[in-house]
Amino acid sequence: MIKPASIAETQKFIFGTKIFCSDGEEGSLVQVILDPATRRLTHIGVRQGRLFGKTVHLPFEDVVNATGEGVTLNVKRADLLQASSSEVSGALLDNKSNVELVGSSSKGTPILVAVQPGSGELAYIVAHNVHPGQDTLFHQNYVTSIEEGRVLVTVPEEVLQTLPPYRPDDVLQQEVERALFDFTPFHVDLKGIRIHVLDGVLYLDGNISSALKGDIATDQVLGVQGLLEVKNNLVADDRLASGLARALGQNPVTHDLPIGVYPRLGVVRLSGAVHTSQQKAAAEEIAKNYPGVRSVINDLVIDPKANMLNVMSPPEGGETRDKVPGKYIRHTK
């Protein structure tokens, strides 16, 4: 059995979003068509132009990606314009279809249909007003059946009352930023962090001073109601330092040299000594290409006799000898 993708990895089809062909924007998403038996998405309906263009159907296989920012296709605009507008088999859903709660008079309309990448199997549906006054996410296990213009969901009343609202990305973004900014220990780190909420998923990218702070950042935002998932891609300075030092130690040009690695939110300072200008340039190139490094400050000194890392050198670098001779010397061989 194939393991379901995380919410961040699912393909999300939001009615009304833009369609991007391989050579530019063309039309908007107005329909999705699913096989009622397998509950797999088979086609999407694309309205050409803005308001009154014809609607054509394209197979799910033509979809490269689908998010709140739009649906990306692997077809050209000319091919889209020539696509067929004839009916396709399956259960057609659009923003006027009904999402009905079994055993209740509650009903709403779908705003988003998410499917598993590759297979197209239903992952969840977001509907407006099934729970009065809010948008609600219903996982596929709550979906009883899918019919033409109609989706039935079965949710116990006590569960329905506990389902959190599906909240707009811009609102979630503001609350996440506030949660992190209100936590004083993050103030220095925030300049290295990129915060982006898309389809209810929070992406934390960039650099942070330590792995522990990265974990704390995740814990800090988990209290934001409506976040579906947190993807913490932050690169911690402590792990960056150890990883880059290992890479320098494994490279045949730099493996036997006393090079110190000192990152600050992804800005890496190389300090110590090398034997030749070629080795200095090689160390800088290795650092620049290491994942998570934003920039490199190369303070390496060329010293043909260097064989140790002078860890007591001043923080600005450039020294080839310890401040306290014979002490605090670390070998990198």
C-alpha positions in Angstrom: 0.0 0.0 0.0 1.3 3.4 -1.0 1.8 5.8 2.0 -0.4 8.9 1.6 1.5 12.1 1.0 1.7 14.8 3.6 -0.7 17.7 3.3 2.1 19.9 1.9 2.7 17.4 -0.9 -0.9 17.0 -2.1 -2.2 18.6 -5.2 -4.8 21.3 -4.3 -7.4 22.4 -6.8 -9.1 25.6 -5.8 -12.0 26.7 -7.9 -11.2 30.0 -9.6 -7.4 29.8 -9.4 -5.2 30.6 -12.4 -4.0 28.1 -15.0 -0.4 28.3 -16.0 0.7 26.5 -19.2 4.3 25.8 -19.9 4.5 29.1 -21.9 2.3 31.4 -19.9 -1.0 32.0 -18.1 -4.3 30.9 -19.8 -7.6 30.6 -18.1 -8.9 29.5 -14.7 -9.9 26.3 -13.0 -13.7 25.8 -12.9 -14.3 22.0 -12.5 -12.8 18.8 -11.3 -14.0 15.4 -12.4 -13.5 12.3 -10.3 -14.2 8.6 -10.8 -17.0 7.9 -8.2 -15.8 4.3 -7.7 -12.1 4.9 -7.2 -12.4 8.5 -6.0 -9.5 9.4 -8.2 -9.4 12.7 -10.1 -9.4 12.0 -13.8 -9.8 15.5 -15.5 -10.0 19.2 -14.7 -12.2 21.7 -16.4 -10.4 24.9 -17.5 -12.3 28.0 -18.6 -10.4 29.8 -21.3 -10.0 33.5 -21.1 -11.6 35.4 -18.1 -15.4 35.3 -18.2 -17.1 33.9 -21.2 -14.5 31.6 -22.8 -15.4 27.9 -23.4 -14.6 25.2 -20.9 -12.2 22.4 -21.9 -11.3 19.2 -20.1 -7.7 18.1 -19.6 -6.5 14.8 -18.1 -5.0 14.8 -14.6 -1.7 13.5 -16.1 -1.2 17.0 -17.7 -1.0 18.6 -14.2 2.5 19.4 -13.0 1.4 21.1 -9.7 -1.7 22.6 -8.1 -1.6 25.0 -5.1 -3.4 28.1 -4.0 -1.2 30.0 -6.4 -2.5 28.2 -9.4 -2.5 25.0 -11.5 0.6 24.4 -13.6 0.2 22.2 -16.7 2.8 20.6 -19.0 0.9 21.8 -22.1 1.3 24.9 -24.1 -1.3 27.6 -24.4 -2.0 26.7 -28.1 -2.7 23.1 -27.1 -5.1 24.3 -24.3 -7.0 26.4 -26.8 -7.4 23.4 -29.1 -8.4 21.0 -26.2 -11.8 19.3 -26.3 -14.8 20.8 -24.7 -16.9 17.6 -24.9 -18.2 15.9 -21.8 -16.1 13.4 -19.9 -17.4 10.6 -17.7 -17.3 10.8 -14.0 -18.6 13.0 -11.2 -18.2 16.7 -12.1 -17.8 19.1 -9.2 -17.6 22.9 -9.3 -18.0 25.8 -6.9 -21.8 25.4 -7.1 -21.9 21.7 -6.2 -23.3 20.6 -2.8 -21.4 19.2 0.1 -24.0 17.6 2.4 -23.7 16.3 5.9 -25.4 13.0 6.2 -28.1 12.9 8.8 -28.4 16.7 8.9 -29.8 19.5 6.9 -26.4 21.2 6.8 -24.9 21.7 3.4 -22.3 23.9 1.8 -20.2 24.3 -1.3 -16.7 23.0 -2.2 -13.9 25.5 -2.5 -11.0 23.1 -2.7 -10.4 19.5 -3.7 -7.0 18.0 -2.8 -5.7 14.7 -4.2 -2.6 12.5 -3.8 0.2 13.3 -6.2 0.6 10.7 -8.9 -2.5 8.6 -8.2 -5.0 11.5 -8.0 -6.8 9.8 -5.2 -8.9 12.1 -3.0 -7.1 13.4 0.1 -9.6 16.0 1.4 -12.2 18.5 0.6 -12.6 22.0 2.0 -16.2 23.2 2.0 -17.9 26.5 2.9 -20.8 26.7 5.4 -21.3 23.0 6.1 -20.3 24.0 9.6 -22.2 27.3 9.7 -20.2 30.4 9.1 -16.8 28.8 8.4 -14.7 26.8 5.9 -14.1 23.2 7.1 -11.6 20.6 5.9 -13.0 17.1 5.6 -10.4 14.3 5.2 -11.3 11.6 2.7 -12.3 9.1 5.4 -15.3 11.4 6.2 -16.4 11.4 2.5 -19.1 8.9 2.1 -19.7 9.2 -1.7 -19.0 11.5 -4.6 -21.7 12.1 -7.2 -22.4 14.5 -10.0 -22.6 17.9 -8.4 -22.8 16.4 -4.9 -20.5 15.2 -2.1 -21.8 13.4 1.0 -19.8 13.5 4.2 -20.4 11.6 7.4 -19.1 13.2 10.6 -20.3 12.6 14.1 -21.7 15.7 15.6 -19.2 15.7 18.5 -16.4 15.5 15.9 -17.9 18.2 13.7 -17.9 20.7 16.6 -14.2 20.1 17.2 -13.0 20.5 13.6 -11.0 23.7 13.3 -11.9 26.3 10.7 -9.9 26.2 7.4 -8.5 29.8 7.6 -7.1 32.0 4.8 -3.3 31.9 4.2 -2.9 35.7 4.8 -4.5 35.5 8.2 -2.4 32.5 9.2 0.7 34.3 7.9 0.1 37.3 10.2 -0.5 35.1 13.2 2.6 33.0 12.6 4.7 36.2 12.3 3.2 37.6 15.4 3.8 34.3 17.4 7.5 34.3 16.4 8.0 38.0 16.9 6.4 38.0 20.3 9.0 35.4 21.4 12.0 37.6 22.3 14.7 35.0 21.9 13.9 34.9 18.1 14.4 38.6 17.4 18.0 38.1 16.3 17.2 35.0 14.2 14.2 36.4 12.4 16.3 38.2 9.8 17.5 34.8 8.6 14.1 33.2 8.5 11.6 33.2 5.6 8.0 32.6 6.6 5.4 31.5 4.0 2.0 30.0 4.5 0.5 28.3 1.4 -2.8 26.2 1.5 -2.7 26.1 5.3 0.8 24.7 5.4 3.6 26.8 7.1 7.0 26.7 5.4 10.0 27.9 7.5 13.0 28.4 5.3 16.4 30.0 5.7 18.8 30.0 8.6 18.6 29.9 12.4 21.3 30.0 15.1 20.8 26.5 16.5 18.9 23.3 15.9 17.3 23.8 19.4 15.9 27.2 18.3 14.5 25.6 15.2 12.6 23.1 17.3 11.4 25.9 19.6 10.2 27.8 16.5 8.1 24.9 15.4 6.6 24.5 18.9 5.9 28.2 19.1 3.7 28.2 15.9 1.8 25.0 16.5 -0.6 27.0 18.6 -1.8 28.9 15.6 -5.3 27.6 15.0 -5.9 26.5 11.4 -2.3 25.5 10.5 -2.5 22.1 8.9 1.2 21.3 8.8 4.6 22.9 9.6 7.5 22.2 7.2 10.6 23.3 9.1 13.4 23.6 6.5 15.5 25.9 8.7 19.3 25.3 8.5 20.8 25.6 12.0 24.3 27.2 12.4 25.5 24.4 14.6 24.6 21.7 12.1 25.9 23.8 9.3 29.2 24.2 11.0 29.7 20.5 11.6 28.5 19.5 8.2 30.7 22.0 6.3 33.7 21.1 8.4 33.1 17.5 7.5 32.9 18.4 3.8 36.1 20.3 4.0 37.7 17.4 5.8 36.6 14.9 3.1 37.7 17.0 0.1 41.2 16.0 -1.2 42.3 19.6 -1.6 41.3 20.8 1.9 41.2 17.6 4.0 44.5 18.1 5.9 44.2 21.8 6.6 43.5 23.8 9.8 40.3 25.5 8.7 37.7 26.9 11.1 34.0 27.2 10.2 32.0 30.0 11.9 28.5 30.5 10.6 26.1 33.3 11.6 22.6 32.8 10.2 24.1 31.1 7.1 26.9 33.7 6.6 30.0 31.5 7.0 33.4 32.9 8.0 36.4 30.7 7.2 39.3 31.3 9.5 42.6 29.7 10.0 45.4 29.0 7.6 46.1 27.2 4.3 49.3 26.5 2.4 48.5 28.0 -1.0 46.1 30.4 -2.7 44.6 27.5 -4.6 43.6 25.9 -1.3 42.1 29.1 -0.1 40.0 29.4 -3.2 39.0 25.8 -3.1 37.8 26.1 0.6 35.7 29.1 -0.3 34.2 27.3 -3.3 33.3 24.3 -1.2 31.6 26.6 1.4 29.7 28.6 -1.2 28.2 25.4 -2.7 27.3 23.8 0.6 23.5 23.6 1.2 22.3 26.4 3.6 25.2 28.7 3.1 24.1 32.2 2.2 27.5 33.8 1.7 31.1 33.3 2.6 33.7 35.5 4.3 37.1 34.1 3.5 39.5 35.1 6.3 41.9 32.3 5.6 45.6 33.2 5.7 48.1 31.6 3.4 50.8 30.1 5.6 53.0 27.3 4.1 53.8 26.0 7.6 50.3 26.0 9.0 49.3 22.6 10.6 46.9 23.6 13.3 43.7 25.5 13.9 44.2 28.5 16.1 40.9 28.6 17.9 41.9 31.4 20.2 42.4 33.8 17.4 40.3 37.0 17.5 36.8 36.7 16.0 37.6 38.9 13.0 40.1 36.2 11.9 43.3 36.7 10.0 45.7 35.4 12.7 47.9 32.3 12.2 49.0 31.9 15.8 47.2 31.4 19.1 46.9 34.2 21.5 48.0 31.8 24.2 50.9 29.7 22.7 50.6 26.0 23.3 47.0 26.1 24.6 43.5 25.7 23.1 44.9 24.2 19.9 42.6 21.9 17.9 44.0 19.6 15.2 41.8 18.9 12.2 43.8 16.0 10.7 
